[in-house]
Amino acid sequence: MRYRVPDLPPLTWHMADIEVEKSQFLTWVCHAPEIDAFNTLLDAAKAAHPSASHHCTAYIAGPPGEQNLIGFSDDGEPGGTAGRPMYQVLQGSQLGQIGCVVTRYFGGTKLGTGGLARAYAQAVSVALETLPTREVIERDAYTLRLTFANEAIARTWCDELDIPIEQANYDGEGVRLTIGWPRDNPLDLSPLENRLKSAIEVLSAPKP
């Protein structure tokens, strides 16, 4: 599976803000490959704005479509008016490994449930418009047996296809290369075998 994630280093956030009926909505976005990264963002938002009315949240700590490592919170806003609309925007963006907090300062005018839902959704949408992203490719590990003479050719072939070599182990018979093959493509070593003019032994493969 290939999908995009926030291109943000750990402990850094992407931020944006909007104003709706004099209420200020500050959006914080982080790369959240695990829930702890999102929790760190939430702690930072609360520490930076301790007097804010609400810190509403949503996160997907996995690929798009993840059903378990997800969450959202209204943080005292009327039920369903903040966290869920925020989560729906994240879900619709097809981004993965993403967390966000919207910090609200109440401006004195009540927005109503519909107005709140639109405002929180808009706050996240505006932040995503300028969010830097990068592609993540989910990979499976395959270990290949090669002769010493064929190692350089195999490494060159992997480089040409942007296939990472995750490990190399040597013994008296040759080398065992563990490669990260894109999960969304069936393993096909025939082009490399044609280049080597010999078959390749696959020593280990992921369980189906």
MDAnalysis code that builds the backbone (N, CA, C; Angstrom):
import MDAnalysis as mda
import numpy as np

u = mda.Universe.empty(624, n_residues=208, atom_resindex=np.repeat(np.arange(208), 3), trajectory=True)
u.add_TopologyAttr("name", ["N", "CA", "C"] * 208)
u.add_TopologyAttr("resid", np.arange(1, 209))
u.add_TopologyAttr("resname", ["MET", "ARG", "TYR", "ARG", "VAL", "PRO", "ASP", "LEU", "PRO", "PRO", "LEU", "THR", "TRP", "HIS", "MET", "ALA", "ASP", "ILE", "GLU", "VAL", "GLU", "LYS", "SER", "GLN", "PHE", "LEU", "THR", "TRP", "VAL", "CYS", "HIS", "ALA", "PRO", "GLU", "ILE", "ASP", "ALA", "PHE", "ASN", "THR", "LEU", "LEU", "ASP", "ALA", "ALA", "LYS", "ALA", "ALA", "HIS", "PRO", "SER", "ALA", "SER", "HIS", "HIS", "CYS", "THR", "ALA", "TYR", "ILE", "ALA", "GLY", "PRO", "PRO", "GLY", "GLU", "GLN", "ASN", "LEU", "ILE", "GLY", "PHE", "SER", "ASP", "ASP", "GLY", "GLU", "PRO", "GLY", "GLY", "THR", "ALA", "GLY", "ARG", "PRO", "MET", "TYR", "GLN", "VAL", "LEU", "GLN", "GLY", "SER", "GLN", "LEU", "GLY", "GLN", "ILE", "GLY", "CYS", "VAL", "VAL", "THR", "ARG", "TYR", "PHE", "GLY", "GLY", "THR", "LYS", "LEU", "GLY", "THR", "GLY", "GLY", "LEU", "ALA", "ARG", "ALA", "TYR", "ALA", "GLN", "ALA", "VAL", "SER", "VAL", "ALA", "LEU", "GLU", "THR", "LEU", "PRO", "THR", "ARG", "GLU", "VAL", "ILE", "GLU", "ARG", "ASP", "ALA", "TYR", "THR", "LEU", "ARG", "LEU", "THR", "PHE", "ALA", "ASN", "GLU", "ALA", "ILE", "ALA", "ARG", "THR", "TRP", "CYS", "ASP", "GLU", "LEU", "ASP", "ILE", "PRO", "ILE", "GLU", "GLN", "ALA", "ASN", "TYR", "ASP", "GLY", "GLU", "GLY", "VAL", "ARG", "LEU", "THR", "ILE", "GLY", "TRP", "PRO", "ARG", "ASP", "ASN", "PRO", "LEU", "ASP", "LEU", "SER", "PRO", "LEU", "GLU", "ASN", "ARG", "LEU", "LYS", "SER", "ALA", "ILE", "GLU", "VAL", "LEU", "SER", "ALA", "PRO", "LYS", "PRO"])
u.atoms.positions = np.array([
    [0.850, -1.197, 0.000],
    [0.000, 0.000, 0.000],
    [0.883, 1.242, 0.000],
    [0.506, 2.206, -0.785],
    [1.219, 3.480, -0.870],
    [0.267, 4.593, -0.458],
    [0.735, 5.462, 0.392],
    [-0.106, 6.577, 0.823],
    [0.793, 7.700, 1.318],
    [0.203, 8.864, 1.486],
    [0.972, 10.024, 1.899],
    [0.781, 10.282, 3.394],
    [1.842, 10.814, 4.001],
    [1.831, 11.148, 5.425],
    [2.413, 12.549, 5.577],
    [2.183, 13.205, 6.714],
    [2.805, 14.512, 6.934],
    [4.328, 14.402, 6.882],
    [4.953, 15.275, 6.150],
    [6.411, 15.303, 6.056],
    [6.948, 16.258, 7.124],
    [6.894, 15.795, 8.361],
    [7.280, 16.611, 9.511],
    [8.202, 15.805, 10.414],
    [9.322, 16.376, 10.867],
    [10.190, 15.662, 11.810],
    [9.485, 15.479, 13.152],
    [9.956, 14.536, 13.965],
    [9.383, 14.372, 15.303],
    [9.454, 15.669, 16.100],
    [8.433, 15.890, 16.918],
    [8.353, 17.060, 17.798],
    [8.257, 18.370, 17.037],
    [7.762, 18.316, 15.817],
    [7.464, 19.546, 15.073],
    [6.025, 19.456, 14.579],
    [5.404, 20.628, 14.391],
    [3.992, 20.673, 14.021],
    [3.797, 21.618, 12.853],
    [2.781, 21.348, 12.077],
    [2.313, 22.275, 11.052],
    [1.094, 22.997, 11.620],
    [1.030, 24.320, 11.443],
    [-0.024, 25.091, 12.099],
    [-0.751, 25.996, 11.108],
    [-2.009, 26.254, 11.424],
    [-2.828, 27.193, 10.658],
    [-3.903, 27.720, 11.594],
    [-4.557, 28.820, 11.209],
    [-5.627, 29.336, 12.060],
    [-6.690, 30.027, 11.212],
    [-7.907, 29.984, 11.711],
    [-9.017, 30.699, 11.092],
    [-9.805, 31.384, 12.203],
    [-10.631, 32.358, 11.808],
    [-11.525, 33.024, 12.745],
    [-12.951, 32.902, 12.231],
    [-13.863, 32.467, 13.105],
    [-15.270, 32.317, 12.750],
    [-16.102, 32.990, 13.835],
    [-16.828, 34.043, 13.461],
    [-17.677, 34.765, 14.416],
    [-16.904, 35.128, 15.699],
    [-15.704, 35.657, 15.485],
    [-14.812, 36.137, 16.551],
    [-14.207, 35.024, 17.410],
    [-14.542, 33.765, 17.141],
    [-13.841, 32.663, 17.787],
    [-12.614, 32.311, 16.959],
    [-11.509, 32.075, 17.644],
    [-10.269, 31.725, 16.963],
    [-10.052, 30.218, 17.042],
    [-9.732, 29.605, 15.904],
    [-9.476, 28.172, 15.819],
    [-8.039, 27.976, 15.338],
    [-7.193, 27.457, 16.220],
    [-5.784, 27.205, 15.899],
    [-5.605, 25.707, 15.660],
    [-5.138, 25.355, 14.480],
    [-4.967, 23.939, 14.136],
    [-3.496, 23.546, 14.205],
    [-3.262, 22.434, 14.872],
    [-1.926, 21.836, 14.981],
    [-1.982, 20.467, 14.296],
    [-1.007, 20.156, 13.443],
    [-0.963, 18.864, 12.760],
    [0.412, 18.249, 12.967],
    [0.452, 16.941, 13.200],
    [1.730, 16.243, 13.372],
    [1.739, 14.952, 12.565],
    [2.938, 14.424, 12.357],
    [3.105, 13.075, 11.830],
    [2.925, 12.123, 13.002],
    [1.973, 11.213, 12.898],
    [1.632, 10.331, 14.019],
    [1.701, 8.863, 13.593],
    [2.926, 8.314, 13.439],
    [3.022, 6.894, 13.113],
    [2.587, 6.004, 14.265],
    [2.503, 6.576, 15.466],
    [1.954, 5.864, 16.616],
    [1.202, 6.866, 17.477],
    [0.356, 6.372, 18.391],
    [-0.499, 7.247, 19.186],
    [0.325, 8.151, 20.090],
    [1.469, 7.689, 20.555],
    [2.304, 8.519, 21.438],
    [2.690, 9.834, 20.778],
    [2.940, 9.818, 19.473],
    [3.303, 11.053, 18.768],
    [2.152, 12.041, 18.802],
    [0.922, 11.547, 18.643],
    [-0.245, 12.427, 18.750],
    [-0.381, 12.969, 20.167],
    [-0.192, 12.123, 21.171],
    [-0.322, 12.575, 22.557],
    [0.699, 13.670, 22.882],
    [1.883, 13.570, 22.306],
    [2.901, 14.612, 22.498],
    [2.425, 15.935, 21.918],
    [1.795, 15.876, 20.746],
    [1.236, 17.084, 20.132],
    [0.162, 17.685, 21.033],
    [-0.735, 16.864, 21.543],
    [-1.812, 17.365, 22.398],
    [-1.248, 18.033, 23.646],
    [-0.247, 17.427, 24.251],
    [0.381, 18.028, 25.432],
    [0.991, 19.384, 25.095],
    [1.620, 19.483, 23.925],
    [2.245, 20.746, 23.516],
    [1.196, 21.827, 23.297],
    [0.072, 21.465, 22.674],
    [-0.987, 22.447, 22.426],
    [-1.582, 22.946, 23.733],
    [-1.808, 22.044, 24.679],
    [-2.361, 22.452, 25.970],
    [-1.377, 23.322, 26.741],
    [-0.088, 22.991, 26.652],
    [0.918, 23.788, 27.362],
    [1.047, 25.181, 26.765],
    [0.916, 25.283, 25.449],
    [1.065, 26.585, 24.783],
    [-0.166, 27.465, 24.979],
    [-1.339, 26.849, 25.152],
    [-2.589, 27.625, 25.264],
    [-3.426, 27.107, 26.435],
    [-2.944, 27.284, 27.652],
    [-3.669, 26.739, 28.816],
    [-5.019, 27.400, 29.067],
    [-5.220, 28.616, 28.553],
    [-6.470, 29.331, 28.812],
    [-7.490, 29.174, 27.690],
    [-7.183, 28.338, 26.681],
    [-8.119, 28.150, 25.568],
    [-9.387, 27.463, 26.043],
    [-10.472, 27.712, 25.324],
    [-11.759, 27.116, 25.695],
    [-11.762, 25.604, 25.504],
    [-11.165, 25.134, 24.395],
    [-11.208, 23.707, 24.064],
    [-9.951, 23.320, 23.286],
    [-9.572, 22.048, 23.434],
    [-8.519, 21.438, 22.605],
    [-9.124, 20.163, 22.013],
    [-9.766, 20.277, 20.860],
    [-10.443, 19.142, 20.238],
    [-9.468, 18.387, 19.339],
    [-9.692, 17.094, 19.191],
    [-8.661, 16.261, 18.584],
    [-9.227, 15.236, 17.607],
    [-8.326, 14.762, 16.744],
    [-8.602, 13.627, 15.859],
    [-7.266, 13.081, 15.383],
    [-7.195, 11.771, 15.214],
    [-5.948, 11.189, 14.699],
    [-6.225, 9.865, 13.998],
    [-5.311, 9.517, 13.078],
    [-5.271, 8.217, 12.411],
    [-3.824, 7.764, 12.495],
    [-3.505, 6.899, 13.441],
    [-2.121, 6.469, 13.661],
    [-1.829, 5.200, 12.862],
    [-2.070, 5.269, 11.558],
    [-1.886, 4.136, 10.665],
    [-2.202, 4.569, 9.248],
    [-2.381, 3.624, 8.345],
    [-2.683, 3.983, 6.959],
    [-4.108, 4.486, 6.799],
    [-4.436, 5.114, 5.665],
    [-5.835, 5.490, 5.408],
    [-6.732, 4.254, 5.494],
    [-7.868, 4.424, 6.128],
    [-8.769, 3.303, 6.310],
    [-8.534, 2.516, 7.584],
    [-7.510, 2.879, 8.347],
    [-7.241, 2.232, 9.636],
    [-8.482, 2.303, 10.528],
    [-8.829, 1.171, 11.159],
    [-10.042, 1.110, 11.968],
    [-9.783, 1.046, 13.469],
    [-8.562, 0.714, 13.869],
    [-8.272, 0.525, 15.289],
    [-7.506, 1.687, 15.907],
    [-6.431, 2.128, 15.262],
    [-5.581, 3.175, 15.828],
    [-6.091, 4.550, 15.411],
    [-7.340, 4.824, 15.779],
    [-7.965, 6.100, 15.455],
    [-8.608, 6.656, 16.726],
    [-8.927, 7.941, 16.702],
    [-9.606, 8.536, 17.841],
    [-9.991, 9.964, 17.559],
    [-10.976, 10.466, 18.317],
    [-11.352, 11.878, 18.226],
    [-12.081, 12.261, 19.502],
    [-12.012, 13.557, 19.821],
    [-12.604, 14.054, 21.062],
    [-13.161, 15.454, 20.860],
    [-14.328, 15.706, 21.473],
    [-14.949, 17.032, 21.426],
    [-14.439, 17.952, 22.536],
    [-13.777, 17.407, 23.534],
    [-13.207, 18.182, 24.634],
    [-14.182, 19.222, 25.189],
    [-15.406, 18.805, 25.472],
    [-16.370, 19.707, 26.095],
    [-17.288, 20.432, 25.147],
    [-16.996, 20.407, 23.856],
    [-17.941, 20.971, 22.889],
    [-19.144, 20.019, 22.809],
    [-20.297, 20.507, 22.332],
    [-21.454, 19.617, 22.193],
    [-21.105, 18.366, 21.391],
    [-21.634, 17.229, 21.804],
    [-21.277, 15.949, 21.205],
    [-21.406, 15.927, 19.691],
    [-20.358, 15.486, 19.017],
    [-20.376, 15.340, 17.571],
    [-20.093, 16.593, 16.789],
    [-19.748, 17.699, 17.462],
    [-19.568, 18.967, 16.744],
    [-18.112, 19.299, 16.457],
    [-17.168, 18.523, 16.968],
    [-15.761, 18.901, 16.813],
    [-14.906, 17.718, 16.372],
    [-14.716, 16.758, 17.287],
    [-13.815, 15.652, 16.981],
    [-14.209, 14.861, 15.751],
    [-15.492, 14.512, 15.648],
    [-15.913, 13.719, 14.496],
    [-15.772, 14.486, 13.181],
    [-16.215, 15.740, 13.072],
    [-15.982, 16.472, 11.819],
    [-14.496, 16.586, 11.477],
    [-13.659, 16.763, 12.499],
    [-12.211, 16.806, 12.248],
    [-11.724, 15.482, 11.690],
    [-12.159, 14.383, 12.313],
    [-11.755, 13.058, 11.859],
    [-12.228, 12.798, 10.429],
    [-13.436, 13.228, 10.111],
    [-13.966, 13.007, 8.764],
    [-13.131, 13.728, 7.708],
    [-12.604, 14.895, 8.047],
    [-11.723, 15.594, 7.103],
    [-10.431, 14.811, 6.920],
    [-9.847, 14.321, 8.022],
    [-8.632, 13.507, 7.913],
    [-8.885, 12.265, 7.068],
    [-10.003, 11.615, 7.338],
    [-10.354, 10.399, 6.611],
    [-10.519, 10.688, 5.122],
    [-11.166, 11.776, 4.790],
    [-11.387, 12.127, 3.395],
    [-10.138, 12.564, 2.660],
    [-9.121, 12.969, 3.402],
    [-7.879, 13.439, 2.774],
    [-7.040, 12.303, 2.225],
    [-7.318, 11.052, 2.641],
    [-6.531, 9.876, 2.268],
    [-5.089, 9.948, 2.772],
    [-4.850, 10.769, 3.786],
    [-3.547, 10.798, 4.449],
    [-3.537, 9.774, 5.569],
    [-2.382, 9.250, 5.873],
    [-2.224, 8.342, 6.991],
    [-1.234, 8.893, 7.997],
    [-1.156, 8.223, 9.156],
    [-0.194, 8.589, 10.200],
    [-0.271, 10.089, 10.518],
    [-1.456, 10.545, 10.817],
    [-1.662, 11.986, 11.010],
    [-2.490, 12.238, 12.264],
    [-2.117, 13.262, 13.009],
    [-2.874, 13.684, 14.169],
    [-3.084, 15.177, 14.141],
    [-4.189, 15.642, 14.703],
    [-4.406, 17.088, 14.736],
    [-5.159, 17.485, 16.003],
    [-4.882, 18.707, 16.420],
    [-5.556, 19.345, 17.542],
    [-6.059, 20.690, 17.049],
    [-7.302, 21.010, 17.358],
    [-7.813, 22.356, 17.081],
    [-8.091, 23.026, 18.418],
    [-7.336, 24.082, 18.691],
    [-7.463, 24.856, 19.926],
    [-8.411, 26.020, 19.653],
    [-9.459, 26.129, 20.470],
    [-10.443, 27.182, 20.232],
    [-10.452, 28.190, 21.375],
    [-10.436, 29.465, 20.981],
    [-10.697, 30.563, 21.908],
    [-12.085, 31.114, 21.588],
    [-12.994, 30.992, 22.529],
    [-14.373, 31.419, 22.324],
    [-14.434, 32.934, 22.168],
    [-15.154, 33.380, 21.108],
    [-15.210, 34.804, 20.814],
    [-16.445, 35.505, 21.316],
    [-17.333, 34.778, 22.002],
    [-18.503, 35.419, 22.569],
    [-19.782, 35.176, 21.802],
    [-19.688, 34.645, 20.596],
    [-20.873, 34.363, 19.789],
    [-21.039, 32.863, 19.639],
    [-22.177, 32.337, 20.043],
    [-22.431, 30.910, 19.905],
    [-22.676, 30.559, 18.439],
    [-22.065, 29.474, 18.007],
    [-22.145, 29.093, 16.591],
    [-23.233, 28.072, 16.318],
    [-23.787, 27.458, 17.350],
    [-24.751, 26.387, 17.133],
    [-24.038, 25.113, 16.718],
    [-24.739, 23.998, 16.800],
    [-24.078, 22.721, 16.521],
    [-23.600, 22.626, 15.071],
    [-24.433, 23.057, 14.132],
    [-24.022, 23.022, 12.730],
    [-22.858, 23.943, 12.449],
    [-22.891, 25.131, 13.032],
    [-21.805, 26.084, 12.834],
    [-20.497, 25.592, 13.424],
    [-20.579, 24.960, 14.601],
    [-19.373, 24.412, 15.206],
    [-18.767, 23.313, 14.337],
    [-19.601, 22.401, 13.867],
    [-19.100, 21.305, 13.037],
    [-18.416, 21.834, 11.783],
    [-19.019, 22.841, 11.162],
    [-18.415, 23.417, 9.954],
    [-17.104, 24.115, 10.288],
    [-17.057, 24.816, 11.406],
    [-15.854, 25.558, 11.770],
    [-14.691, 24.616, 12.062],
    [-14.945, 23.557, 12.808],
    [-13.862, 22.612, 13.123],
    [-13.393, 21.881, 11.865],
    [-14.321, 21.518, 10.996],
    [-13.935, 20.868, 9.744],
    [-13.117, 21.823, 8.875],
    [-13.547, 23.077, 8.828],
    [-12.825, 24.067, 8.028],
    [-11.426, 24.297, 8.589],
    [-11.298, 24.327, 9.911],
    [-9.994, 24.564, 10.527],
    [-8.985, 23.495, 10.107],
    [-9.436, 22.232, 10.065],
    [-8.546, 21.156, 9.644],
    [-8.279, 21.236, 8.143],
    [-9.299, 21.497, 7.355],
    [-9.131, 21.579, 5.903],
    [-8.127, 22.650, 5.510],
    [-8.203, 23.801, 6.154],
    [-7.270, 24.894, 5.846],
    [-5.836, 24.477, 6.170],
    [-5.637, 23.784, 7.281],
    [-4.290, 23.339, 7.643],
    [-3.751, 22.331, 6.641],
    [-4.614, 21.431, 6.160],
    [-4.151, 20.405, 5.220],
    [-3.774, 20.990, 3.865],
    [-4.332, 22.151, 3.523],
    [-4.026, 22.766, 2.225],
    [-2.544, 23.080, 2.085],
    [-1.877, 23.395, 3.183],
    [-0.460, 23.782, 3.117],
    [0.442, 22.773, 3.818],
    [-0.096, 21.612, 4.175],
    [0.682, 20.609, 4.887],
    [1.674, 19.933, 3.950],
    [2.973, 19.921, 4.281],
    [3.927, 19.158, 3.459],
    [3.725, 17.661, 3.691],
    [3.797, 16.870, 2.623],
    [3.585, 15.435, 2.735],
    [4.667, 14.669, 1.975],
    [4.784, 13.393, 2.284],
    [5.675, 12.488, 1.555],
    [4.984, 11.131, 1.431],
    [5.466, 10.333, 0.476],
    [4.850, 9.031, 0.234],
    [5.483, 7.953, 1.119],
    [4.633, 7.096, 1.664],
    [5.067, 5.913, 2.399],
    [4.693, 4.688, 1.570],
    [5.638, 3.766, 1.430],
    [5.389, 2.520, 0.707],
    [5.527, 1.374, 1.699],
    [4.444, 0.650, 1.940],
    [4.517, -0.505, 2.821],
    [5.255, -1.632, 2.101],
    [6.172, -2.289, 2.820],
    [7.048, -3.276, 2.192],
    [7.057, -4.578, 2.974],
    [7.351, -5.662, 2.253],
    [7.564, -6.974, 2.858],
    [9.014, -7.369, 2.664],
    [9.553, -8.088, 3.637],
    [10.959, -8.496, 3.588],
    [11.095, -9.867, 2.927],
    [11.982, -9.950, 1.948],
    [12.348, -11.205, 1.298],
    [13.862, -11.356, 1.392],
    [14.318, -12.547, 1.753],
    [15.748, -12.818, 1.828],
    [16.162, -13.683, 0.654],
    [17.148, -13.210, -0.103],
    [17.589, -13.877, -1.325],
    [18.990, -14.434, -1.131],
    [19.247, -15.617, -1.671],
    [20.582, -16.207, -1.668],
    [21.270, -15.885, -2.995],
    [22.479, -15.295, -2.913],
    [23.233, -14.929, -4.109],
    [24.695, -15.314, -3.929],
    [25.367, -15.505, -5.033],
    [26.816, -15.722, -4.979],
    [27.504, -14.382, -4.778],
    [28.750, -14.447, -4.352],
    [29.515, -13.210, -4.196],
    [29.596, -12.455, -5.516],
    [29.746, -13.185, -6.618],
    [29.907, -12.555, -7.932],
    [28.642, -11.821, -8.359],
    [27.475, -12.287, -7.878],
    [26.210, -11.678, -8.302],
    [25.726, -10.554, -7.378],
    [26.395, -10.369, -6.250],
    [25.910, -9.382, -5.287],
    [25.864, -7.969, -5.873],
    [26.939, -7.547, -6.527],
    [26.997, -6.183, -7.055],
    [25.905, -5.941, -8.092],
    [25.646, -6.943, -8.937],
    [24.601, -6.801, -9.954],
    [23.238, -6.666, -9.293],
    [23.009, -7.482, -8.247],
    [21.724, -7.419, -7.538],
    [21.548, -6.078, -6.841],
    [22.599, -5.571, -6.246],
    [22.506, -4.272, -5.575],
    [22.188, -3.159, -6.580],
    [22.825, -3.214, -7.741],
    [22.557, -2.207, -8.776],
    [21.109, -2.272, -9.231],
    [20.587, -3.486, -9.411],
    [19.198, -3.659, -9.831],
    [18.248, -3.103, -8.774],
    [18.524, -3.371, -7.512],
    [17.686, -2.841, -6.436],
    [17.708, -1.314, -6.419],
    [18.896, -0.733, -6.608],
    [19.000, 0.731, -6.646],
    [18.169, 1.312, -7.787],
    [18.208, 0.664, -8.936],
    [17.461, 1.163, -10.095],
    [15.959, 1.183, -9.831],
    [15.469, 0.229, -9.021],
    [14.038, 0.122, -8.738],
    [13.659, 0.733, -7.394],
    [14.602, 1.390, -6.730],
    [14.363, 1.990, -5.403],
    [13.881, 0.950, -4.401],
    [14.470, -0.232, -4.458],
    [14.161, -1.296, -3.508],
    [15.251, -1.295, -2.440],
    [14.919, -0.997, -1.189],
    [15.953, -0.925, -0.161],
    [16.491, -2.311, 0.201],
    [17.777, -2.367, 0.475],
    [18.403, -3.567, 1.005],
    [18.484, -3.383, 2.517],
    [17.709, -4.174, 3.228],
    [17.565, -3.989, 4.667],
    [18.649, -4.692, 5.464],
    [19.245, -5.740, 4.890],
    [20.266, -6.484, 5.624],
    [21.087, -7.312, 4.647],
    [22.364, -7.515, 4.968],
    [23.242, -8.379, 4.176],
    [24.034, -9.263, 5.132],
    [23.977, -10.566, 4.914],
    [24.713, -11.527, 5.738],
    [25.566, -12.404, 4.832],
    [26.797, -12.639, 5.246],
    [27.748, -13.369, 4.421],
    [28.134, -14.678, 5.097],
    [28.348, -15.715, 4.274],
    [28.901, -16.975, 4.764],
    [29.792, -17.550, 3.670],
    [30.218, -18.795, 3.835],
    [31.143, -19.382, 2.878],
    [30.558, -19.602, 1.500],
    [29.232, -19.602, 1.388],
    [28.586, -19.866, 0.101],
    [28.210, -18.602, -0.665],
    [28.192, -17.479, 0.011],
    [27.814, -16.255, -0.673],
    [27.173, -15.260, 0.274],
    [26.140, -14.568, -0.222],
    [25.499, -13.515, 0.554],
    [23.992, -13.742, 0.588],
    [23.398, -13.379, 1.718],
    [21.950, -13.371, 1.844],
    [21.507, -11.921, 1.961],
    [20.812, -11.436, 0.944],
    [20.318, -10.056, 0.931],
    [18.847, -10.038, 1.303],
    [18.499, -9.248, 2.297],
    [17.092, -9.054, 2.654],
    [16.639, -7.736, 2.049],
    [15.647, -7.803, 1.170],
    [15.165, -6.623, 0.459],
    [13.759, -6.267, 0.925],
    [13.409, -4.996, 0.792],
    [12.065, -4.519, 1.127],
    [11.248, -4.359, -0.142],
    [10.431, -5.358, -0.454],
    [9.659, -5.348, -1.706],
    [8.320, -4.646, -1.478],
    [7.901, -3.761, -2.393],
    [6.609, -3.071, -2.226],
    [5.464, -4.063, -2.084],
    [4.676, -3.903, -1.029],
    [3.617, -4.857, -0.719],
    [2.521, -4.874, -1.771],
    [2.352, -3.772, -2.489],
    [1.258, -3.721, -3.464],
    [1.649, -4.314, -4.814],
    [2.854, -4.867, -4.935],
    [3.277, -5.523, -6.169],
    [3.699, -6.960, -5.875],
    [3.253, -7.938, -6.659],
    [3.741, -9.309, -6.470],
    [5.250, -9.370, -6.692],
    [5.930, -10.208, -5.910],
    [7.374, -10.356, -6.068],
    [7.683, -10.896, -7.459],
    [8.551, -10.203, -8.188],
    [8.950, -10.622, -9.532],
    [10.458, -10.426, -9.669],
    [11.184, -11.516, -9.569],
    [12.647, -11.460, -9.675],
    [13.137, -11.840, -11.067],
    [12.214, -12.092, -11.999],
    [12.632, -12.552, -13.320],
    [13.545, -11.564, -14.048],
    [13.315, -10.232, -13.958],
    [14.263, -9.331, -14.620],
    [15.681, -9.448, -14.056],
    [15.790, -9.630, -12.747],
    [17.111, -9.799, -12.151],
    [17.709, -11.150, -12.549],
    [16.897, -12.202, -12.570],
    [17.397, -13.515, -12.982],
    [17.886, -13.485, -14.430],
    [17.176, -12.736, -15.279],
    [17.629, -12.602, -16.672],
    [18.976, -11.896, -16.738],
    [19.147, -10.899, -15.879],
    [20.409, -10.169, -15.864],
    [21.552, -11.049, -15.345],
    [21.237, -11.882, -14.345],
    [22.254, -12.758, -13.759],
    [22.455, -14.039, -14.565],
    [21.457, -14.336, -15.413],
    [21.457, -15.600, -16.169],
    [21.461, -16.810, -15.243],
    [20.773, -16.678, -14.121],
    [20.643, -17.795, -13.181],
    [19.438, -17.543, -12.286],
    [18.885, -18.635, -11.732],
    [17.747, -18.520, -10.834],
    [18.203, -18.016, -9.469],
    [17.267, -17.386, -8.759],
    [17.564, -16.853, -7.431],
    [16.778, -17.650, -6.406],
    [17.450, -18.078, -5.361],
    [16.793, -18.807, -4.288],
    [16.246, -17.812, -3.262],
    [14.947, -17.909, -2.983],
    [14.320, -17.077, -1.970],
    [14.310, -17.871, -0.658],
    [15.105, -17.407, 0.324],
    [15.265, -18.149, 1.564],
    [14.117, -17.894, 2.533],
    [13.583, -16.687, 2.542],
    [12.480, -16.378, 3.455],
    [11.571, -15.352, 2.814],
    [10.301, -15.458, 3.167],
    [9.285, -14.555, 2.625],
    [8.246, -14.320, 3.713],
    [7.492, -13.224, 3.636],
    [6.453, -12.963, 4.644],
    [5.365, -14.016, 4.586],
    [4.771, -14.282, 5.734],
    [3.667, -15.218, 5.776],
    [2.446, -14.608, 5.124],
    [1.682, -15.406, 4.376],
    [0.484, -14.872, 3.709],
    [-0.544, -14.404, 4.715],
])
